[in-house]
Amino acid sequence: MPSISQPFRLTALPKIASLNNYATQGSYLQVADTLTPTTNNINVGVSGSAVSQYIINPTPKLVYNQPISSTNVVSACAVAEIATTEEKDPREVICYGVQSNRTFSLCATIKPVSSTASDSSFGETYATHKISVTDQIVSLKVFPDTKSIVAVLRSGLIQFFDFELKMQHSLDSSYKNVSYVQHFTSESGQKFMFLLSDIDGNKVSFKLFEIAQSDSAPPAAELSSVILENMCLEGSKIFYQFGQVYRLHGNAVSIYNLPHFQHSRTIELPFLASESIISFKPISTNRALLTSDNKMYLLDLLHNAILSQREMGHLKTFQLLETAVIPGNSALNNKTIALGVSIKHGSNPSSSLDIVNIDVGTGTLRDSLGKGFLSRENKSQHLQPLVSTVNDTETTEFDYDRILKELSKTTGNIERFDSVFFKKLDIKNNYYTDSDRFVNNRDFLEDVSALIFKSFKSEYPKALTYLLTNPLFPVSHTHNLLQKLKDHPRLFKQAIVTCPNLPLDELIQELFTVINDELCLDLSLRILQDFNKDSIKETIKQKSKIDVNNFINFVISESFEEDRIKNKPRLFQLLSLVLDSVGLFALENDMLEKLTKYIDQQLSVVKENVELYNLVEEKNFKNALGQPVGDILNSNEPVATAYSIEQLEL
């Protein structure tokens, strides 16, 4: 079940002004992207204090601390375990970028891996390398396989160093003001990196690179470059997750697909306050963690639901720094953790790093039912009366006489007629809906119908389509209606399907004369729906001269249309009524032969189906005796029949 636990403290932060300011503390704390659900080590670069390493179990504790100057701001941090020989203990490289005023540096330290509290390293010195770089370091990534460190600078430079910080390669991405960098690995093991940079003119540059996995190839190759219009990274919260990029801006989340950063969809978050302190991180497939001030939400961005939420009343704000992303598609892999920074209430607030345990659920619709984003009013859940006791009956009235006069002045002009009809009666669609139930004056509808048929001949206004779908269409105008509309296929079909009170004799007349299969099906269904068998047979008998050949050909012809196949039994029902009414002797010899041949074919199909059914039943009976099917097939002994018949001589 999706849930968010109460956070527990990892460590208290130094009382530095920048670390206690919720507007800047997120950028002053850099967490290495090594967080996993089972990890025990967390590496954090704390600006103005130290680059520290903590363990979580058995109890949170500091195990390594590398002090830095109080004027240094940590802009990026990365840690990775590196390959060693069997004789040596496992080692790891810690690299971080710092800024002091307008001076930018890259530092790297190689030390033994600290896995438990007893391995704590205080006072020990390790080989530390440091070099100057030309701009602020936005991102760092360590690749143990190629023994390289990748640094992305704000200026757009992508630089590759070895573990002693000797530069191996430098690449210019062409765009400055890099704001977001993400490394990821494909299912086949290929390593990729993409950069997002703000450009003048409210534009963003997207560049995708493939990182080489060997020393022989160039370290990076550009795969894709896209300029995104009408987009700004400032104020946006961005993360990458399983082939998609999520961007929170305002109270909306825009989702983009890689490799070309194509916009997929946008999700509105109506519950999100615009002035709140917000953080946004991935947590699982189609799920994300969102914090707003001291509230944390577990969101399903596929089903648009709040799976779980928690308000931390003892805190003023809580901001996410890093999360351990998991697939979260079953109950076996739905537990993970998140690391954040919190500020307590009070005149002298203190900050701390906290860990939250998360159950992300399974990502199915079942987890999201009843938890949609749409805000709900707190209405009473008690039983409500079926009829309102308040006199709030809708009383929409129209001046029908005045509307009819205006319609009379527009005769001959279809556009003006439709404009007056739909506007004055407040009709939204070209067809009848429940919202039009107040247009209920039968005399008015009859006068309008008469006006339409009198004033328009070659072409009819859209108002007639509306009238044909209205259940109050006047009965006086249904006589000879199909004949009037025969030259207008759309209106002709509309009348057959929806116009009420059509005479049966006219429907049957059209059924036997129309040559369009679609209309023939509509006429057949309309006749069977509105009239009983006796009236249908009686009306057919009253017809003096009718030709049923077209209808019979329509029924017995082969068709793969879904509607024809679905309604085949009803068509045979109507065919039976027709043949009973006209008699078989009224049919020509060719039609009788065709009908006989069709019946023989159907009987043959039925016979084959019965034989196949008997074979299956016999096979199932043999299997039910207990002998496996494989033994029956492989056995050389004659198969005993389930039963036998012997002739008796008397």
N, C-alpha and C positions, 0 to 999 in steps of 0.2 A: 504494500500500500504506500503510495507516495507520501513522504513526510519530511519535515525539516526539524532537526533536533535543536535543543538549546545550545548555544556556542559555549565552548570552554577555552580558557586562556592558555595561550602558548607562552607568551612573555609580555611584560610591560615595556613600553617604549620610553626612551629617554625624554625628559621634560624639555624638549626643544620646541620653540614656537611653531616652526614650520610643520612639525610632526603632529601638533595638536590643532592645526588649522584644517578643518575638513575640506576646504576648497583646494588645498595643495597637497595634503598628505598622501594621496594616491600616487602622485608622480614622484614623491620623495622616498617611496618604498618600492624596491625592485626585487621580485621573487623569481628565482630560477625556475624554468619550465620543466622541472623533474618531478612534479607532483603526480602521484598515482594513488589509487585506493589503498594499496598495500605498502606505500613508502613509509619509511621511518625517519628520513632525513628531510629537513626543509632548510633551504639556503635563502637568506634575505640580505639585501644590501640596504642598510639604513643610512640615509644621508646625514652627514655631520656626526656620525657615531662610529659605525663599524660594518664590516661584512661578516655576517654571523651564520653559524650552522646550528640547528636545533634538532633534537630527536623528540619523537612524540611518545613512544612507549619505552619503558613501563610508565614513565611520567614525563611530561614535557620538561626539557632541560637543555641549556646551552652547552655544546660540546666543542665548538671552535669559534674563535673571535679574532678578527684581524682589524685593529683600529684604523681609522682614517681621520684626516684633518676635519676640524669642525666647520671649515669653509667648503668642504667637498660635497658635491651633490652627486649621488649615484644615479646614473641615467639608464644603465642596463646591467644585467647580471646573468651569468650562465655557469653551469657546473656539469661535468661529465666524468665518469670513471674511465680511465685509460688503460690500455693493455699493458701488462707487466709479465715478467718471467715467473716461473713457478717458485724460484728462490725468494723473490721479493714479495712483500705484502702488496695488496691492491692499492693503487693510488688514484687520485682524482685531481683534475685541474679546475681551479676556480678563477674565472676571469670576470672583470667588471669594468665599466666605463665610468669615469668621474669627470666632473666639471668644477673648476674653481675660478670664479669670475669669468674671464674670457680664455682660460687655458683648459684644454681638453686632453685627457690621458686615457690610455688603456693599460690595465694591470692584469697580471696572471700569476697565480701561485699554484705549485704542484705539491701536494701533501698526501700522507696516507689517508685512507678512507676511515672516517670515524663512524662506527656503526652502533656503539653502545655508549652509555654514560662513562664507563670505565676507560674508554678510549679518548677521553677529553684531552684536547691539546691546548693548554694555556702556557704562555711563556716560551713555548718552543718557536724557533724560527725556521722558516723554510725558504727555498729559493723563490724569490719574487722578482718578476720582470715588469718593467714599466717603460712605455714609450709615449710620445706626444702624437696626437692626431690633429687634423686641421679643423674639425668641427665636432659637435656633440654626437656621441654614439647613441643611436636610437635602438639598435638591436645587436645582440651577441648570440652566437651559436657555436658550440664545440662539436666537431666531428672526429671521434676517436679513430675511425677507420682510416681516414686520410691524415690524421694527426694535424688537424688545422682548426683555426678559429676564424669564423666569418663575422666581420664587423660591418654594419651598415651605418653610415654617417648621415646626419641631417642634410648635408649638401648633396646627397645622392650617390656618393662614392661607396662601392662595395669592395672591401679590402679583406684579403686572406693572409693569415699569419700562421707560423708554426707555434709550438708551445713555448718557445723562447722569444716570441713576438718579433721574429724576423719576417718582414713582409715577403710573401710569395707571389702575390698577384693583386692588381687593382683594376677595378672596372667602374666606369662612370655610367650611371643609369639615365643620364641626360636631364633629369628633373630634380630641382632642389626642394627643400621643405618636405622631406619625407616624414610622414606622420604615423604610418603603420607598416609593420613588417611581420610576415608570418612564414615560418618553415613548416612543411608537412611532408609526409611520405606516402606514396601510393601503395596499393595492394601488392604490386610487383616488387616493391622495395626501392623504387626510384625516389630521389630526394628533390624537392622543389622549394622555391621561395618566391613570394610575391611582395611587391612594394606598392603602397598607395601614397601619392604626393599631391598636395594642393597646388593648383595652377591659377594664375590670374584669370579673371573673367568667370568666376564661379564654376571652375572645372577641376577635375581630378584625373591624375595619370595612374593607370594600372599597368604594372609590368610583371610578367611571370618569367622566372628563370628556373632552369634545371641545374642542380648542383652535381658536379662530377663525383663519381665514387672511386676514382683512381687518380694517382698522381700524374699519369701520362697524358690524360685528356685535359683540355682547358677547364679550370675550376667551375666556371659558370657559363651557361649559354642561354641567351634570351629566346623565349618561346612565343611570347605574346605581348603586345603593347596596345593599349586601348585608352582613348581619351573620353572621359565620361562627362557629358554636358549637364548643366544645372545641378551640380552636386558640390557640397562643401563638407570637408572632414572636421572642421572646427565645431566643437560641441557635440560631435557624434561619438557613440560608443560602438566599437567594431570588434567582432571576433570571427574566426574561421572554425567551421565544424563539418567534417565529412563531406567535402566537396562544395560547400556553400558558404557564402559570406553573409553575416547578419549585421545590419547597421541600424542602430537605434538613434533616431533624430526626433526630438520633440516627444510626442506620445505615439510614434509610429515606428514599426520595424520593417525595413526593406530587406528583401532576400535576393541575393545574386548567385548565379551559377558560374562555376569555373569550367573551362579555362579562359573564357572570353569575358567574364564578369557581366553576363547578361542578366538584366533584371527579371526576376521570376514573379514576385508578388509583394504586396505590402499589407502588413497587419496593423490594425489600430489597437492601442492599449487605452481604453477609456478610463480605466481606474488610476492612471498614472498622473500625479500632480505635477504641474509644469515647473514649479519653483523648488521642488525637492532635490536633495542630493542623491544622484543616481549612479549605480554601477551595474554592469551587464556582462555576464560571462557564460560560456558554454558549459554544459554539464553532462549531456547525453544526446543521443540521436533525436533530433527535432525538439529538444528540450533545452531550457536555459534557466539560469538563476538571475533574478533581477532584485536589486535593493533600492528602496526609496526611503530616505531618512533612516528610520530604525525598523522598517518592515522589509521582510524578505519573501519573495515569491518564487515558486517553482512553476515555470510556464511550459505548456505544451504548445509549440508554435505550429504544429500541424493541425491540431483540432481546436486551436484558439481557446485554451482553457487554462485556468489557474489550478494546477494539481494540488498544491499545498501552499500555505503561507504562515508566517510567524511574525508577530510583533514583539520586539525586544524592548519592553518598557523601561528597563534599567539603563538603556543606552540612548544617547542623543542621535548618533548616526552609526551606520555600519556600512563599510564599502568593501566589495570583493576585490581581492588582489590576484588570486590564482585558484583554479579549480582542477580537480582530477577528472578528466572526461572519460566516460565509459560508454559501451554500446547500450546497455540498459534495456535489452529486449527480452529478458526472462528474469525469474525470481532468483536465479543463481548469480547474476552480475548486475544487480541494481543498487548496490551500496557503494557510496563514495564519500569524498570529503571536499571541503572548500576552505580556503584561508582568506581571512579578511582583517581589516583594521577597524577598531571601534573607538568611539569617544563617549565617555560617561557624562551624565548630567552634573551640573554644579558650577559654582563660580570659578573654581580652579580645576577645569576638566583634565582628565588623564586619558592617555591613549594606550591601547594594547593590541597585540596580534591575537586573534581568536580563530579557533577551528570549529567548523560546523559539520556534523555528520548528516548526509543526505540519502534518502531512499527515493530514487528517481522513478520508481514504478516500472512498468513494462512497455510504455509507449503506445498501448492499445486504446481504442475508443472507449473501452470499459472504464479506464482510469479517468476519462474526461467527462463522462456523462454527468450533466447537472452542474458543471463547473465552468461554463462559458464566460468569456470576457464581459459580455453585455451586463451593464449595471441593472440591478433589479430594485424596484421599489419595495419597501418593507410593508407589504399589504398583509392584512389579517388572513390567517389560514383557516379561519372558521368557515363553516358552511354558509353560503350566501343564498338568499331567496331566489327562486327561479324567476319571479317577476319583481322588478324594482318597485319599491314603495314610493319612490320619488317620481313626481310627475315630470319625467324628462322625455316624454314621447316626441319623436321627431315629427315635425309638422311642416314638411316642405310643400309649398303650394306654388303653382305656376299660373300665370295669366294666359290660359290656352287660347282665348279668342284673339288676344293681341299678337301672340306668336303666330297664329294661323294667318292673320292679316299680313304680317311681315313676310311669311313664306310665300303668300300669294303674289307679293310684289317682286319676288325673285324668280318667277317661273321663266324657264329658258336659260338661266344661268346656274349651272351645277355648283360651282364653287361658292357663290353667294348663298344658295339654298342650304348647302351643307354647313356653312359658317353660322347662319342664323339658327338652324336646327340644333346643332351640337352645343353652341354657346348659350343659347337661351334656355335650353333644358339641362344645362350643366352635365352633359354626357361626355365622359372621358375617352371611351373607346368606340370603335366602329361596330361593336357588337354588344348585345345585352349582357349586363352583369347585375349582381344583387344590389349594387349601389344605385341602380336605375329604377328601383322598385317604386319610387314616388311618381314616376311618369305612368300613371295608372288610369287616365281618362280614356275610356274606350271610344267615345265619340270623337275625341281629338285625333286618336290614332287612325280611326276610319277616315276622317276628313283628310289627314295628311297622306294616307295611302291613295285616296282618290285623286288628290292634287298631283301626286307624283306620276301616276299612270296617265293622267290627262295632259300634263305639261311636258313630259319627257317621253320620247319614242326611241330614238336611236341609241341613246346612252342614258343610264339612270344614275342619280346621285348616290353617295355612300349612305345616305339616310335609309335607303331601301334595304341595304344589307343589315342595318341595325333592326329595322322593322321585321325582317324575315327571321331574326333570332329572338324576337320578343314573344313571350308566350301569349300576349294579348293581341297578336296580329288579327285584324278583323276577319271573321268568317266570310263576310260578304265578298271579300276580294280573293278568296282561295279558289273560287270557281274559275276554271280556265287559266289559272295562274301559271302553270307549267308551260302551257302553250305560248303565253306572252313572253316568258323568259328563255325560250328555247334558243334564241339567237345570242344569248348572253351566258356562256358556259359557267362562269363563276357564280352568277346569281341562280342559275338553274340548279346547280349542285347544292348551293346553300339552301334553296327552298326545299329540295328533296330531304336534306338531312335535318333541318331545324324548324321549318315553317309548320305551325300547328294546323290541325283540322283540314289537311289536304284530302280531297275526295278519293275514295278507293278506286272508282272506275277510271279516273285520270291517271292514278299511279299504275294501274294494271295496263292501261293503254300505252303508257310510256315504256313499261317493262318489256312489252312485246315488240316495240318498234325501235328502241334505242340500240345502237351497235357498239357503244363504248362499255368495256368490261367493268370499269370502275363505277360508272353510273348504274349499270345493271346490278352490281352488288349492293350499292346504296339503296336502290329501289326495292330490291328483294328484302333487305333487312328492315326497311321502313314498313313495308306491307305486313311482314310477320310480326313486327313490334306493335303496330296500332290496331290490327284487326284479327278476329278469330277465324278459325278454319271454315266454318259454315258460311260466313259472309264473303270470304275470298272465293269459295267455290261457286256460290250463287252469283256473284258479280261476273265471274268468268263465263258462266253459262249464259248470261244475258247478252254477252257480246256476240253479235251476229257473224262478223267476219274477223277472225284473228289469225295471225300466223305465229305459232309458238316455236318455230324452228330455230330462230335466233336465240331464244332463251334456253332451249334444250342444248344447243351447241355450246353455249356459255357454261352450263352446269357440268357437262361431261368432258369439256376440254381440259387438258392437263395444264396446270399452272403451279409455279413455285412461289407465288406471292403469299406472304404471311397471312394477310387478311382472308384471302380466298381459302387457304388451307384450314385456317381456324374456323371459318364459317361454313365449311363444306357440309356438315350435317344439316344445317338450317336450309341450305340451298336444296338439298335432296328432299327435305320436308316440303318446300314450296313446289318442287318439281312433281312430287306425288300428288299434291292438290291440283296442279294444272292438268296432269294426265287423267285424274279422276273426273275432271270437269269436261274436258274435250273428248275423252275416249281415245283408245289406241287406233280405232278405225279412222279417225280424222287425220292421222299422220300418213305421210307419203311412204312408199316402200323403202326409199333410200334412207329416210330418217329412222324407220323401224329397224332396218338392218344395222344402222350405226348404233342405235340404242341397244339392240340385242348384243352386238359385238362388245360394247362397253360393259354390259352386265356380265357377259361371259368372262371378260378379262378380270373383273373385280372378284368373281367367284373363284377364278383360278388363283388369284392372289390370296384369297381367304383359305383355299385348300392348302396351298404351300405353307402358309403360316401355321395352320393346324398341324401339318406334318412335322414342321420344324419344332413346334411346341412339344409334340409327342416324343421326338428324339431327345430333346432336352430333359423331359420328364423321365424317360427311360434311363438316361445317363445318370441323373440324380438319384434314381432308385437304386442303381447298381452301386453308386458311391455310398449310399446309406447303409448297404449291407455290411460295410466295414472294410472292404478290400480297397487299398489305395488305388488311385487312378493309374499311377506308374506301374503297379504290379499287373493291372488288367492289360495295359498296353504291351508289356514285355512278356507276358505269359504265353507259352506255346499251346497250352491246353485250350480246347474249344470252350467258348463262353456259353455258360448256361443261361437260357432265357429266363426272364422273370416269371413267365407263364407259358403254357403250350395248349394247343387245341388238337384233339384227336377225333377222327371220324368214327362214329359208332355204327356198326351194321346190325340191323334188326331183322 
